[in-house]
Amino acid sequence: MKNMRTFAFCTKRVIMYPFPLSAINYTLRRLFDIAGLPANEPLPAIFDMERMQVSTELVEGKHVVFHLLDEEKLNHLLQGQLTPAHIKSHDGQSDCPIFYCGQSQNAAILEGGTLHIHADLLSLPFILLSRYEEMICADRDSHGRFPYQRSLACRYQFVEIPIVDEYGLFLRQLLTDFIPSLLITPRQGRVVPTHDVDLLFRFGGFMQNLRTVVGGDLIKAHNLKRALRSWSECRATLRNRCNDPLVQAIEQLCIASKEAGLTSIFHFKALHNGEKDATYDISQPELKHCFDIIKQQGMQRGLHGSYDSYDGGDTLRQEKEALEHACGQPIDCARQHFLRFDVHQSLAAWQTCGIRHDSTLGFAEREGFRCGTCHPYPLYDWQQQQESSIIEHPLIVMDGTLIEYRQMDPPTALAQIRRLHHQCMAVEGDMVILWHNHTTIREFEEYYRKVYLAFLHSL
């Protein structure tokens, strides 16, 4: 873009406004980035609190004014009580809710050299990207997680719409119609398979083997064929623990990704036997076997922060250092166990220990767009009231959501994954999918083949 100047705020008078002024800068940058109009410098903008509008000059003589919801409407929005209008999605296949300011029912009006955007494109995106809705709601589930039922995505029924991305691409259309000379840089969407290794071994001591084969496959599942197969796998594991089905599953997931031309990220716990939430020991030699396979197949390794590591303290740093020692390389990406996230503390914990990429932010109980986007983006630091150094890669769908929470049969689950994939690609975003290594075997094997592998093959 031409004629970019330094960003500055001008306020005519002080009124009540729920967001810090830095929120406007942050959200404008995110929307312009999604639109494919990244600015090398911050946008030159003036924030007029009296009129509740933000004005910016993109090129000389061409001004854009973003109108914002007033305080009353914003409160109604946050309470789920504001009636939306709708615009067509970027691909034209669905309706996307949008909220108009004042009495205008026109999304945008051109007045001379100024484009007035009367649809509030800033407030809702900031609420979703910054997770402000989690700050103002104290409700949490049994794992301390913000519940989907309390989200705006649930209340306004847009969880399956990447609404922030839709706003960004809607802005692209408005701006290119207004200034045809603007250069657009579309983004190429990707599929990003991720795998949290919660369990590394199915087989262990005599009693564990008896419980899983006889108790699990024969008595509970009444499946003689599976029990015989398990016994064969157990014998192979007793000869070499790297033959354990859950270890083998890591290699199978690597191969599936490689055949699809994708790069998987495997998140490992970094705990020792006896520690809370430890299901394997990071120092076990079988871990090196897993790390070698992942490296040989061109995949990546990341940290799976333990159950209690999400809310600050020194725990996450110790786990990161233990994983780096075990695999012999720096680790800068992570996902928290059980998708636990605290809007007040998790960001500080990640920044303190050197995590730069996270993919925790998805709803455990509902697939879709918790943050309203499938674009990687820097999280907002509420303590410093500025853009943080943590790049969030929002989690779009998880195996446990489809199997446990939603109880979808394989054809329904596959159709839903494909639908979400289409949504991500339509807005030039990333489809981050989580499939655990333990949901590839036994009772999950058919689901794995008919859903996850079928999806990869369809790519």
C-alpha positions as CSV (number, residue, x, y, z in Angstrom):
1,M,0.0,0.0,0.0
2,K,1.1,3.6,-0.6
3,N,1.5,6.5,1.8
4,M,1.4,4.5,5.0
5,R,2.0,6.6,8.1
6,T,2.5,5.8,11.8
7,F,-0.6,4.7,13.7
8,A,-2.0,7.3,16.2
9,F,-5.2,7.6,18.1
10,C,-7.0,10.9,18.6
11,T,-9.8,11.0,21.2
12,K,-12.2,13.9,21.3
13,R,-13.6,13.1,24.7
14,V,-13.5,10.3,27.2
15,I,-16.5,8.0,27.4
16,M,-17.0,4.5,28.6
17,Y,-15.6,2.0,26.2
18,P,-15.1,-1.7,27.1
19,F,-11.9,-2.3,25.1
20,P,-8.5,-0.6,25.3
21,L,-7.6,1.6,22.4
22,S,-4.9,-0.9,21.3
23,A,-7.7,-3.3,20.5
24,I,-8.7,-1.2,17.5
25,N,-5.2,-1.3,16.1
26,Y,-4.9,-5.0,16.8
27,T,-8.2,-5.9,15.1
28,L,-7.6,-3.7,12.1
29,R,-4.3,-5.4,11.5
30,R,-5.9,-8.8,11.8
31,L,-8.7,-8.0,9.4
32,F,-6.3,-6.4,6.8
33,D,-4.0,-9.4,7.1
34,I,-6.9,-11.8,6.4
35,A,-8.1,-9.6,3.5
36,G,-4.6,-10.1,2.0
37,L,-3.7,-6.4,2.5
38,P,-0.9,-6.7,5.0
39,A,0.6,-3.3,6.0
40,N,4.4,-3.1,6.6
41,E,3.6,-0.4,9.1
42,P,0.6,0.1,11.4
43,L,-2.4,1.7,9.7
44,P,-2.8,5.4,10.1
45,A,-6.1,5.7,12.0
46,I,-8.1,8.1,14.1
47,F,-10.4,6.7,16.7
48,D,-13.3,9.1,17.4
49,M,-15.0,7.9,20.6
50,E,-17.7,10.6,20.4
51,R,-19.0,9.3,17.0
52,M,-17.9,5.7,17.8
53,Q,-15.9,5.4,14.5
54,V,-12.4,4.7,13.3
55,S,-11.2,6.4,10.2
56,T,-8.1,5.6,8.1
57,E,-6.5,6.8,4.9
58,L,-5.4,3.8,2.8
59,V,-4.0,5.8,-0.1
60,E,-4.0,9.6,-0.6
61,G,-7.5,11.0,-0.8
62,K,-9.2,7.7,-0.1
63,H,-10.6,7.3,3.4
64,V,-12.4,4.5,5.1
65,V,-14.6,5.0,8.2
66,F,-15.4,2.0,10.4
67,H,-18.5,2.6,12.4
68,L,-18.8,0.8,15.8
69,L,-21.7,-0.4,17.9
70,D,-22.7,2.0,20.6
71,E,-22.4,0.9,24.2
72,E,-26.0,-0.3,24.5
73,K,-25.8,-2.4,21.4
74,L,-22.5,-3.8,22.3
75,N,-23.8,-4.9,25.7
76,H,-26.8,-6.6,23.9
77,L,-24.3,-8.3,21.6
78,L,-22.3,-9.7,24.5
79,Q,-25.5,-10.9,26.2
80,G,-26.6,-12.7,23.0
81,Q,-29.6,-10.4,22.6
82,L,-28.7,-8.3,19.5
83,T,-30.5,-9.4,16.3
84,P,-28.1,-9.7,13.4
85,A,-28.5,-9.0,9.7
86,H,-26.8,-11.3,7.2
87,I,-24.3,-11.1,4.4
88,K,-23.3,-13.8,2.0
89,S,-20.2,-15.8,2.8
90,H,-17.2,-15.4,0.7
91,D,-18.0,-18.5,-1.3
92,G,-21.6,-17.4,-1.6
93,Q,-22.9,-20.7,-0.2
94,S,-24.2,-19.6,3.3
95,D,-25.3,-16.6,5.3
96,C,-23.0,-14.9,7.7
97,P,-24.4,-12.9,10.7
98,I,-23.3,-9.2,10.9
99,F,-24.3,-6.3,13.1
100,Y,-25.2,-2.9,11.8
101,C,-24.5,0.4,13.6
102,G,-27.1,3.1,14.1
103,Q,-30.2,2.9,11.9
104,S,-28.4,2.1,8.7
105,Q,-29.2,-1.2,7.0
106,N,-26.5,-0.7,4.4
107,A,-23.2,-2.5,5.1
108,A,-21.3,0.3,3.4
109,I,-22.0,3.6,1.8
110,L,-19.7,5.6,-0.5
111,E,-19.7,9.4,0.1
112,G,-17.3,11.2,-2.1
113,G,-13.8,10.0,-1.3
114,T,-14.9,8.2,1.9
115,L,-16.2,4.7,2.3
116,H,-18.4,4.4,5.4
117,I,-18.7,0.9,6.7
118,H,-21.8,0.7,8.8
119,A,-21.5,-3.0,9.6
120,D,-19.4,-3.3,12.7
121,L,-16.4,-5.3,11.5
122,L,-14.2,-4.6,14.5
123,S,-16.1,-5.3,17.8
124,L,-17.1,-9.0,17.3
125,P,-13.7,-10.0,15.8
126,F,-11.9,-8.5,18.7
127,I,-14.2,-10.3,21.2
128,L,-13.4,-13.6,19.6
129,L,-9.8,-13.2,18.8
130,S,-8.8,-11.8,22.2
131,R,-11.1,-14.3,24.0
132,Y,-12.8,-11.3,25.7
133,E,-15.9,-13.4,26.1
134,E,-14.0,-15.7,28.4
135,M,-12.9,-12.8,30.5
136,I,-16.4,-11.6,31.3
137,C,-17.9,-15.1,31.9
138,A,-17.0,-17.0,35.0
139,D,-18.7,-20.2,34.0
140,R,-16.3,-23.2,33.5
141,D,-16.7,-26.9,33.1
142,S,-15.3,-29.6,35.3
143,H,-11.9,-29.2,33.7
144,G,-11.8,-25.4,34.1
145,R,-12.6,-24.8,30.5
146,F,-14.9,-22.1,29.0
147,P,-18.0,-24.0,27.9
148,Y,-19.3,-23.8,24.3
149,Q,-22.8,-23.2,25.6
150,R,-21.8,-19.9,27.0
151,S,-20.1,-18.7,23.9
152,L,-21.4,-16.1,21.3
153,A,-20.7,-18.8,18.7
154,C,-23.4,-20.9,20.3
155,R,-25.8,-18.1,21.1
156,Y,-25.7,-16.7,17.5
157,Q,-25.2,-20.1,15.9
158,F,-22.0,-19.3,13.9
159,V,-19.6,-21.9,15.4
160,E,-19.3,-23.5,11.9
161,I,-18.6,-20.2,10.3
162,P,-15.1,-18.6,10.4
163,I,-16.8,-15.3,11.0
164,V,-13.7,-13.2,11.6
165,D,-12.3,-14.5,8.3
166,E,-15.6,-13.8,6.5
167,Y,-15.5,-10.2,7.8
168,G,-11.9,-9.9,6.6
169,L,-12.8,-11.1,3.1
170,F,-15.9,-9.0,3.1
171,L,-13.6,-6.0,3.8
172,R,-11.4,-7.1,1.0
173,Q,-14.3,-6.9,-1.4
174,L,-15.4,-3.5,-0.1
175,L,-11.9,-2.1,-0.4
176,T,-11.0,-3.4,-3.8
177,D,-14.3,-2.1,-5.2
178,F,-13.5,1.3,-3.6
179,I,-9.8,1.3,-4.6
180,P,-9.3,-1.1,-7.6
181,S,-5.6,-0.5,-7.6
182,L,-5.1,-2.1,-4.2
183,L,-2.8,-5.2,-4.5
184,I,-4.3,-8.3,-2.9
185,T,-2.1,-11.2,-1.7
186,P,-4.5,-14.2,-1.2
187,R,-3.3,-16.9,1.2
188,Q,-3.1,-20.6,0.5
189,G,-5.1,-22.6,3.0
190,R,-3.6,-25.8,4.5
191,V,-4.6,-29.0,6.3
192,V,-2.5,-29.3,9.5
193,P,-2.8,-32.8,11.2
194,T,-1.8,-32.8,14.9
195,H,-1.5,-35.7,17.2
196,D,-1.5,-35.5,21.0
197,V,0.3,-38.6,22.5
198,D,-1.7,-39.0,25.7
199,L,-0.8,-42.7,25.8
200,L,2.3,-44.4,24.5
201,F,1.8,-48.0,25.6
202,R,-1.2,-50.3,25.5
203,F,0.7,-53.2,27.1
204,G,2.9,-53.3,30.2
205,G,2.9,-55.6,33.2
206,F,1.0,-58.9,33.5
207,M,-2.1,-57.5,35.2
208,Q,-2.3,-54.6,32.7
209,N,-2.1,-57.0,29.8
210,L,-4.7,-59.3,31.4
211,R,-7.1,-56.4,31.9
212,T,-6.8,-55.0,28.3
213,V,-6.9,-58.3,26.5
214,V,-9.2,-60.5,28.6
215,G,-11.1,-57.9,30.5
216,G,-11.4,-55.4,27.6
217,D,-11.5,-57.3,24.3
218,L,-12.9,-60.6,25.5
219,I,-15.3,-59.9,28.4
220,K,-16.3,-56.3,27.9
221,A,-16.3,-56.2,24.0
222,H,-17.2,-59.9,23.5
223,N,-14.8,-59.9,20.6
224,L,-12.8,-63.1,20.3
225,K,-11.2,-62.0,17.0
226,R,-10.0,-58.8,18.5
227,A,-8.8,-60.6,21.6
228,L,-6.7,-63.0,19.6
229,R,-5.2,-60.2,17.6
230,S,-4.4,-58.3,20.8
231,W,-2.7,-61.4,22.3
232,S,-0.5,-61.5,19.2
233,E,0.3,-57.8,19.5
234,C,1.0,-58.3,23.2
235,R,3.5,-61.1,22.5
236,A,5.3,-58.9,19.9
237,T,5.4,-56.1,22.4
238,L,6.9,-58.3,25.1
239,R,9.8,-59.0,22.6
240,N,10.2,-55.3,21.8
241,R,8.2,-52.5,23.3
242,C,8.6,-50.5,20.1
243,N,6.1,-53.0,18.7
244,D,3.3,-51.7,21.0
245,P,0.3,-50.7,18.9
246,L,0.3,-47.2,20.3
247,V,4.0,-46.7,19.3
248,Q,3.3,-48.3,15.9
249,A,0.3,-45.9,15.5
250,I,2.7,-42.9,15.5
251,E,4.5,-44.3,12.5
252,Q,1.2,-45.1,10.8
253,L,0.0,-41.5,11.3
254,C,3.3,-40.2,9.9
255,I,2.9,-42.4,6.8
256,A,-0.7,-41.3,6.3
257,S,0.3,-37.6,6.4
258,K,3.3,-38.1,4.1
259,E,1.1,-39.9,1.5
260,A,-1.3,-37.0,1.6
261,G,1.5,-34.4,1.3
262,L,0.9,-33.1,4.8
263,T,3.2,-32.4,7.8
264,S,1.9,-33.7,11.1
265,I,2.8,-32.3,14.5
266,F,3.1,-34.8,17.4
267,H,2.7,-33.3,20.9
268,F,4.4,-35.3,23.7
269,K,3.9,-35.1,27.4
270,A,7.3,-34.5,29.2
271,L,6.7,-36.1,32.5
272,H,8.4,-38.7,34.7
273,N,6.8,-41.8,36.3
274,G,5.1,-40.8,39.6
275,E,4.3,-37.2,38.5
276,K,0.7,-36.2,38.2
277,D,-0.8,-36.8,34.8
278,A,2.2,-39.0,33.7
279,T,1.1,-41.8,31.5
280,Y,4.6,-42.6,30.2
281,D,8.1,-41.5,31.2
282,I,9.9,-39.0,28.9
283,S,13.2,-40.7,29.6
284,Q,12.0,-44.1,28.2
285,P,14.1,-45.4,25.3
286,E,11.0,-46.0,23.2
287,L,10.5,-42.2,23.0
288,K,13.8,-41.9,21.1
289,H,12.4,-44.5,18.6
290,C,9.3,-42.3,18.2
291,F,11.3,-39.1,17.8
292,D,13.5,-40.8,15.1
293,I,10.5,-42.0,13.1
294,I,9.0,-38.5,13.2
295,K,12.2,-36.9,12.1
296,Q,12.8,-39.5,9.3
297,Q,9.3,-38.9,8.0
298,G,9.7,-35.1,8.0
299,M,7.1,-34.5,10.7
300,Q,7.4,-32.1,13.7
301,R,7.5,-32.5,17.5
302,G,5.8,-30.3,20.1
303,L,5.0,-30.2,23.8
304,H,1.7,-31.5,25.2
305,G,1.5,-29.4,28.4
306,S,0.3,-31.5,31.4
307,Y,-3.1,-31.1,33.0
308,D,-2.0,-28.5,35.6
309,S,0.6,-26.6,33.5
310,Y,-1.8,-24.2,31.7
311,D,-2.2,-21.6,34.4
312,G,1.3,-20.3,34.9
313,G,4.0,-21.3,37.4
314,D,7.2,-23.1,36.5
315,T,5.7,-26.4,35.5
316,L,5.4,-25.7,31.8
317,R,9.0,-24.5,31.5
318,Q,10.3,-27.6,33.2
319,E,8.3,-29.8,30.9
320,K,9.5,-28.0,27.8
321,E,13.1,-28.4,29.0
322,A,12.6,-32.1,29.6
323,L,11.2,-32.6,26.1
324,E,14.0,-30.6,24.5
325,H,16.6,-32.7,26.4
326,A,14.8,-36.0,25.4
327,C,14.5,-35.1,21.7
328,G,17.7,-33.1,21.3
329,Q,16.2,-30.0,19.7
330,P,14.4,-26.8,20.6
331,I,10.6,-26.9,21.0
332,D,8.5,-23.9,20.3
333,C,5.0,-25.3,19.7
334,A,2.5,-26.7,22.2
335,R,-1.0,-27.7,23.0
336,Q,-2.4,-28.0,26.5
337,H,-3.8,-31.4,27.7
338,F,-7.6,-31.4,27.8
339,L,-7.5,-28.1,25.9
340,R,-7.2,-26.3,29.2
341,F,-6.7,-22.6,28.7
342,D,-6.9,-19.6,31.0
343,V,-7.3,-16.2,29.3
344,H,-5.6,-14.5,32.2
345,Q,-2.6,-16.8,32.8
346,S,-1.9,-19.3,29.9
347,L,-0.4,-16.7,27.6
348,A,2.1,-15.5,30.2
349,A,3.1,-19.1,30.9
350,W,3.8,-19.8,27.2
351,Q,5.7,-16.6,26.7
352,T,7.8,-17.1,29.8
353,C,9.0,-20.5,28.7
354,G,9.6,-19.7,25.0
355,I,6.5,-21.3,23.4
356,R,5.8,-19.4,20.2
357,H,3.0,-21.5,18.6
358,D,-0.1,-22.9,20.3
359,S,-3.0,-24.9,19.0
360,T,-5.1,-25.3,22.2
361,L,-8.0,-23.0,21.2
362,G,-10.9,-25.2,20.1
363,F,-14.0,-26.3,22.0
364,A,-13.7,-29.9,23.3
365,E,-17.5,-30.4,23.1
366,R,-18.1,-28.8,19.7
367,E,-16.1,-28.8,16.4
368,G,-15.8,-25.4,14.6
369,F,-14.3,-22.0,15.0
370,R,-13.9,-21.0,18.7
371,C,-11.9,-18.0,17.8
372,G,-13.9,-17.1,14.8
373,T,-10.9,-17.8,12.5
374,C,-8.9,-20.5,11.0
375,H,-6.0,-18.2,10.1
376,P,-2.9,-18.3,12.4
377,Y,-2.8,-15.1,14.3
378,P,-1.0,-13.5,17.3
379,L,-3.0,-13.7,20.5
380,Y,-3.8,-10.5,22.3
381,D,-1.9,-9.9,25.6
382,W,-4.4,-8.5,28.1
383,Q,-1.8,-7.8,30.7
384,Q,0.3,-5.6,28.3
385,Q,-2.7,-4.6,26.2
386,Q,-0.9,-5.3,23.0
387,E,-0.3,-8.0,20.4
388,S,1.6,-10.9,21.9
389,S,4.4,-13.1,20.5
390,I,2.3,-16.2,20.6
391,I,0.8,-17.3,17.3
392,E,-2.4,-19.2,17.8
393,H,-3.3,-22.0,15.3
394,P,-7.0,-22.5,16.2
395,L,-8.0,-26.1,16.6
396,I,-11.0,-26.8,14.2
397,V,-11.9,-30.4,14.9
398,M,-10.8,-33.2,17.3
399,D,-11.5,-36.9,17.2
400,G,-12.8,-37.0,20.8
401,T,-15.4,-34.3,19.9
402,L,-16.8,-36.3,17.1
403,I,-16.7,-39.7,18.9
404,E,-17.4,-38.9,22.5
405,Y,-19.2,-35.5,22.8
406,R,-21.1,-35.5,19.5
407,Q,-21.4,-39.3,19.1
408,M,-21.4,-39.1,15.3
409,D,-21.3,-42.2,13.2
410,P,-18.5,-42.4,10.7
411,P,-20.4,-41.1,7.6
412,T,-21.7,-38.1,9.6
413,A,-18.3,-37.4,11.0
414,L,-16.6,-37.6,7.7
415,A,-19.2,-35.3,6.1
416,Q,-18.7,-32.8,8.9
417,I,-14.9,-32.8,8.6
418,R,-15.3,-32.2,4.9
419,R,-17.7,-29.4,5.5
420,L,-15.3,-27.7,7.9
421,H,-12.4,-28.3,5.5
422,H,-14.4,-26.5,2.7
423,Q,-15.1,-23.6,5.1
424,C,-11.3,-23.3,5.9
425,M,-10.2,-23.4,2.3
426,A,-12.9,-21.0,1.2
427,V,-11.5,-18.3,3.5
428,E,-7.9,-19.2,2.8
429,G,-7.3,-20.6,6.3
430,D,-5.8,-23.7,7.9
431,M,-7.7,-26.8,8.9
432,V,-6.0,-27.9,12.2
433,I,-7.3,-31.3,13.0
434,L,-6.4,-33.4,16.1
435,W,-6.3,-37.2,15.9
436,H,-4.8,-39.1,18.9
437,N,-2.6,-42.1,18.4
438,H,-4.8,-44.1,20.7
439,T,-7.9,-43.5,18.5
440,T,-6.4,-45.6,15.7
441,I,-6.7,-49.0,17.3
442,R,-9.2,-51.5,18.8
443,E,-12.8,-50.0,19.0
444,F,-11.6,-46.9,17.2
445,E,-9.9,-48.6,14.2
446,E,-13.0,-48.6,11.9
447,Y,-13.7,-44.9,12.8
448,Y,-10.1,-44.1,12.1
449,R,-10.2,-45.7,8.7
450,K,-13.7,-44.4,7.7
451,V,-13.2,-40.9,8.9
452,Y,-9.6,-39.7,9.3
453,L,-7.9,-41.8,6.6
454,A,-10.9,-41.3,4.3
455,F,-10.6,-37.6,4.7
456,L,-6.9,-37.6,4.0
457,H,-7.4,-39.7,1.0
458,S,-10.0,-37.3,-0.4
459,L,-7.4,-34.5,-0.4
